[in-house]
Structures are given as C-alpha cells and as structure tokens.
C-alpha cells in the first residue's frame, strides 16, 4: 500500500469528522450521474505520477512494436499478418484498405493490472470506440468536496483530464477540414448498442461540450449527405467518430451502404472518419503473442526488450502443440480470443475445473485465433465500505494517444468475484489521482 493510500484510509478511520466513502455520494455532472453514478467505488485510487508516465511510455513502445510486425515478420505485407491473426477476409480488406502509416493517429486504452510494483498488460484496446472517455468527471466530483480538496492539496494530487486530451486530439485531427476551429463531431453507431449505451453516449457528449467540442449522437444511416458535406439534424459535421468495432461492422449486412457516404466525404476532404479500421489490427491480442515471442528469441533492441519485460506477460498463440504444456499449467494461464471485448470467450485457468479447462484448450487450439497468457495477479485495494472496509481488484485502463499519456479508466470488482472485470460482470467504477515521487 502506498503512502497516499495509507494517509487516505487513516483519514477515513480516524479523522474528526471522518473522510466518508465519497464515491457513494459524489457531486457529479448530471449526465454522468445518470449513466454511471449508481456504480461508483467508495474511493479513488492513488499512484506515483512516475508509474503512470513510465507505463504509458512502455505501452507506446509495445504498440510501436505491434505496428512494426508486418515489416519485421511478414515482408511488409499487412495482409499476411491479418491472415496469421485469423482475421476474416472482409475485416482484412477493410483494415488493409488504409495505406500503411496513413490511418488516423494512435488512440488506444490498454488494460492492465498493477501488481504492487509495476503494471502488467492484459490486452490492447485501440480505436475510437473506447469506454471510459468521460471518467475525469469522477476526478472533478472529488475535487468539488472541500475536505477531499484539502487532502489533494496536502498531498499534491493531480490527474490528466482525458476529455481535454480527446478535445485536443479531435482539434488536430479535424484541422484539415476546419482550419483549426472546434469541430462538430458525429458520434455514430450501427447496432443496438446505440440504444443500450445511450446514457453513456449522452454523458460523453455533455462531458465534451464542457471542453468545447460539439458532439451529435446518430445512427450512421441517419447521416445526411448534402452539398458535399455530411449533416446531423441539419448541422454539417467535421468528424465522424465510430462507436462500433470492426467485427460489428463486418456482421452488419447494410454497414457498407451506410458507410459509403462517409468515405466519399472523406475522399473529398470534407470530413474525417475516426478511427480508421487499421486500428482493428492493432487491437488484436495475437500481436502480443508475436511481440512476446520476438522478445524470447532475442530479436528486440535493448530498450524494446526492457519495455516488454516490464509490461508484457508471456503470451503465445494457442496451437495444438502447446496444449499439453497448457494443461499442466492450468493454474497459471488464461485463454483469450484474439479479438472481441467484455471478456467474451475468456477462460481463466484457476477459476474452472480441469475438465472445463481441457475443453477450452481443445476448442481454442482448433480455432487457431486464441492466445494463452501467463497469469497476472493484481494488487488488491482496500476500500471504505459501510462501517468497515473491503478489498477490491482494479483494472487500470491507461489512455495512450498520439500526444502521449491521456489519463485512466478505472474499474474494479470485489476480491474473489472473478478475474473478468467489466460493466457486464458488475464492476464498480472510480478514478485515479497521482502524487509526486519523493525528491
């Protein structure tokens, strides 16, 4: 437990008046409270600023390694990488239609555990459809509380405003269309998620409005093409921000028809499509298996190898020849699909029976698109809970944009509740604050 966490818990237990479990009753933006307020953790988390800056730099190195894989291993042919990753033909065509190096700049949020000394990478998430983009609303809620604000001043706490970083990213991205003015952004979806996550989208829209960005929620089919521009409710838009994945696009029969006007407008230079589908290659977990293997084979530069050693657990594509080893190491391994989200298809070795583990290995090995990864144990956090405390396991989503470290997205589950931590499994939400390292 770090010194700021100890100080916070001491204030909670012994101060007069005591520091309450703030997360239960934060003064939040109304839209954010409607979307997420019922699921807040009892307190924020604290880490040295250097730890987050270091992991952001290491993650950028890993992502750069991922984007270099076609040149390192496939003679520059991204299609061969996509084939190795098991991407289907349509997804490959879309991802590779963007010339190498010509896609929209990096916009990623890898998920990690913090083990008490450093971060360990669970998966890369890259593309405009990321969750947690309005999480700075929680930091702002805490800083509205006088007692917490005094604590923050005493310990010199800080945070990076992810919304502000997104606003800066969008302004730069849209500059060829807007000439540098604040862009109008169409937040678009193609699926039932637009209804399921409507409150989340509205919270994001409200959050970005406070940072000078006008966002309009729309189904992509409802974008109107007029005079060479795309419009939402009669307003011309400068950026079409997709909140659907490459896989969701490929599963929708009408998606190509709906996207065609967007691509025409982009070709004319009147709109930016964000993010380009090549982010779908970057996000595939199979890339981590290749990077891990390159490290073990001694084929990385010294600085690259050091970054991989710090953040990436041993990872391999699960093939039939690995099954005997994986069967023996059940308590130390997890099986994951190369693509997908929300924990779908994940099998945690230490949480299932031997029979279920063997079945998962056999199915995944035959499929050819799964990876197996070394177990990572995250450090538990003590959280005020009623009259006492409880322990929670957090996942650290670390935003890394083209301009660098861009804040965190924090989810946590009660200790013992399982290793898949997300909205669907009942995770609680919080934020993080950083403090300076000792001089």
Buried (B, 14 or more C-beta within 10 A) or exposed (E): EBEBBEBBBEBBEEEEEEBBBBBBEBEBBEBBBBBBBEBBBBBBBBBBBEBBBBBBBBBBBBBEBBBEBBEBBBEEBBBBBBBBBBBEEBBBBBBBEBEEEEBBEBBBBBBBBBEEEBBBBBBBBBBBBBBBBBBBBBBBBBBEBEBBEEBBEEBEBEBBBBBBBBBBBBBBBBBEBBEEEBBBBBBBBBBEBBEEBEEBBBBBBBBBEBBEBBBBBBEBEBBBBEEEBBBBEEEBBBBBBBBBBBBBBBEBEEBEEBBEBBBBBBEEEBBBBBBBBBBBBBBBBBBBBBBBBBBEEEEBEEEBBEBBEBBBBBBBBBEEEBBEEBBEBBEEBBBBBBBBBEBEBBBBBEBBEEEEBBEBBEBBBEEBBBBBBBBBEBBBBBBBBEEEBBBBBBBBBBBBBBEBBBBBBBBBBBEEBEBBBBBEBEBBBBBBBBBEEEE
